[in-house]
Amino acid sequence: MTQSNRTSGSGSLRQPMTPVERLNRVTEDAMCIGCGLCQSVAGPDTVRMELLETGYERPVVRGALTHEAVDRILDLCPGTRVEGLPETELTGTTRHDLVWGSYQHMALAYAADPEVRHKGATGGVLTALGMFLVETGEVDFILHAKASDRVPAFGDRAVSETAADVLAAAGSRYGPTAPLIDVLEQLDKGRPFAFAGKPCDVAALRNLARADARVNALVKYMLTPVCGGFMPPQGMSRFLQQDLGIDPSQVTGLRYRGHGCPGPTRVEMADGTVVEKRYTDFWGTDESAWVLPFRCKVCPDGIGEAADIAAADTWPGGSPDPETEDDDPGTNAIVVRSARGADLVRRAVEAGYLTVGAEVDPRYMDSVQPHQRNKKFAAGARHEGLRAEGKTVPRTARLRLDALMQDLGPEQAAAQRDGTRVRVCAGKASEPAPKLAD
């Protein structure tokens, strides 16, 4: 059953679904990424992102929700629709790769300012670009994420109008973050801005652009990190309690990375105690140790195919070496996808905000992002497994999932498809309907 259907069940037992049930289905099928776009579309008096007992922020219906409003939300939601770079952004200089999609060029890069490079999540590229854009007045602000003032492990939507604000928000947020909760209000300002968010957040904004012409008129650039997923709340609680012996309720500040490449995970507590752990102690040294939400495991685009520029980590094999991570100054690999992104990089280099080094290619990207390569090949088969079990499957375009699945081969595709079905049957692809605790 697709999310656009308004009935549930089969045959003569099919029953009308209410608007609330239709919206909740995205969360119940573990497809919600928590971007907050639904709150902006429906209005916070109707749908509001709320912290639930599961530890996630999910859309909770608080007012009268119509089928028409749900239709619009489901057409825009990145849990139900994910597309690659818009065809209007393709040019005669666009290159194409089966795994890495459309791009203008790829290169190694880092922030030219040593402080920005040090504070950034890897090489500070996205931070440097944001600072360049606001300091030159090319945009009035950056819409992005910063460490949450409400829940230390989370991120909050940030509007940064100065370079100092952009730098203060540097560093990855691996907890739930809803950067699009008021994006329509940001568009109502009529001021040019840039957006920096996860690939799925960018996908949501590109979806919105099809329905709202102001997006393409006002959002001058869409920037993203190449994303391996985020830490689900239960994973963070387990890390704090079991690995650090910390009561999560006493945590007042949490920095996942930055101040180095990747930099330490830093936990601050109410009594003034500070605990720091190396990044590899937090995430492990390979993807087998990662704890991820189910949506991240079936993500069709962790590499930011819809963004103007995507910035990636550059550790051989995909994870920092514990022997050298403390001394790594930080270097990003940038995947420049659009012509406007290429022009932005060129001007940021000329202005002294960015340093760009050697050109790289898709096979280099495979070597430093092997988990992204592997997931890209597997995504189509995993979606087939979801579909076979009647789960929500995102509609995709320009992501080449069928061609990648064909290259994966029938035996491995079957293993990915069947493995997904097993996980669905075990309840791994399910969440409770979002509602506030009594």
Secondary structure by P-SEA (a helix, b strand, c coil): cccccccccccccbbbbcaaaaaacccccccccccaaaaaaaccccccccccccccbbbbbcccccaaaaaaaaaccccccccccccccccccbbbbccccccccccccccccaaaaaaccccaaaaaaaaaaaaaccccccccccccccccccccbbbbccaaaaaaacccccccccccccaaaaaaacccccccccaaaaaaaaaaaaccccccccccbbbbccccccccaaaaaaaaccccccccccccccccccccccccbbbbccccbbbbbcccccccccccccccccccccccccccccccbbbbbbcccccccccccccccbbbbcccccaaaaaaaaaaaaaccccccccccaaaaaaacaaaaaaaaaaaaaaaaaaaaccbbbbbcccaaaaaaaaacaaaaaaaaaaaaaaaaacccccccccccc
